[in-house]
Amino acid sequence: MTYSRYEIVKVPFPFTDKQASKRRPALILSDGEAFNSRIGHSVMAMITSAKHAAWPLDTHIEDLNAAGLPTASVIRLKLFTLDNRLILGKLGQLATTDKLSFEQHLKTMLLGQ
């Protein structure tokens, strides 16, 4: 299955210091038709509980219902690529206002603007 940009999915997120992984939400960043379906992988950003220490440019998700998330969360600019076959399912979609906030943070990170 191919997912589209700004969909929130559940993935097996690996721990950096362990062999295990935990099911976590992630935000699809790459385009479904132009990249994800052709390559079989998707570029994603980590989503984590807002209880963690903040990173520069964390984006707070305001519309949790649209995102399909049960608790306060942030999009963390910890980017990774994952084989689409490992995606465990769709949780929701980023709301328009959350997209705009995230796009500004992503632009700042990548282009310094």
C-alpha positions in Angstrom: 0.0 0.0 0.0 1.2 3.5 -0.7 0.6 6.4 1.7 0.4 10.1 0.9 2.2 13.2 2.2 0.9 14.3 5.6 -0.7 11.0 6.5 0.1 9.8 10.0 0.9 6.1 10.1 1.9 3.6 12.7 5.4 2.1 12.3 7.9 -0.1 14.2 10.2 2.7 15.4 13.6 1.3 16.5 15.3 2.3 19.7 18.8 3.8 19.0 20.4 1.9 21.8 18.6 -1.5 21.7 17.7 -4.2 19.2 13.9 -3.8 20.0 11.4 -1.5 18.4 8.1 0.0 19.5 5.0 0.9 17.5 5.0 4.7 17.1 3.2 7.3 15.0 5.1 8.9 12.1 4.4 11.6 9.5 4.7 10.7 5.8 6.8 13.5 4.1 7.5 12.1 0.7 4.9 12.2 -2.2 2.8 9.1 -2.7 2.9 8.9 -6.5 6.2 10.6 -7.2 8.3 8.7 -4.7 6.6 6.3 -2.3 5.0 4.0 -4.9 8.0 4.1 -7.3 10.6 3.4 -4.7 8.6 1.3 -2.2 9.8 3.4 0.7 8.5 6.6 2.4 10.4 9.4 4.0 9.0 10.2 7.4 9.3 12.3 10.5 9.0 11.0 14.1 6.0 11.9 16.2 6.4 11.7 19.9 4.6 12.6 23.1 4.9 16.2 24.1 6.1 15.1 27.5 9.7 14.6 26.1 12.3 17.4 26.2 11.8 19.7 23.3 14.0 19.8 20.2 14.5 22.8 18.0 11.6 23.2 15.6 9.3 20.7 17.2 5.8 21.2 15.8 2.9 20.7 18.3 0.0 18.9 16.7 -3.1 20.9 17.6 -5.8 18.8 15.9 -5.3 15.4 17.5 -8.6 14.1 16.2 -7.7 14.6 12.6 -4.2 13.1 13.3 -5.7 10.1 15.0 -3.6 10.6 18.1 -4.8 10.0 21.6 -2.5 12.4 23.5 -0.6 15.6 23.0 2.2 15.0 20.5 4.8 16.8 18.5 6.3 16.2 15.1 10.1 15.9 15.7 12.5 16.6 12.8 14.1 13.2 13.2 13.8 12.1 9.6 14.0 8.5 8.3 13.1 6.3 5.4 11.2 3.1 5.9 10.1 0.3 3.6 6.4 0.7 3.0 5.8 -3.0 3.8 6.7 -2.2 7.4 4.0 0.4 7.9 1.4 -1.0 10.2 -1.5 1.2 9.2 -2.9 4.7 8.9 -3.9 6.6 12.0 -5.0 9.9 10.5 -4.0 13.0 8.5 -2.3 16.3 9.5 -4.9 19.1 9.6 -4.3 22.2 7.4 -3.2 24.5 10.2 -0.8 21.8 11.5 0.6 21.4 8.0 1.4 25.1 7.7 3.2 25.2 11.0 5.2 22.0 10.2 6.1 23.3 6.7 7.6 26.4 8.2 9.7 24.4 10.6 10.8 22.0 7.9 11.7 25.0 5.6 13.7 26.6 8.5 15.6 23.3 9.1 16.4 22.6 5.5 16.9 26.1 4.1 17.6 28.2 7.1 14.6 30.5 6.3 
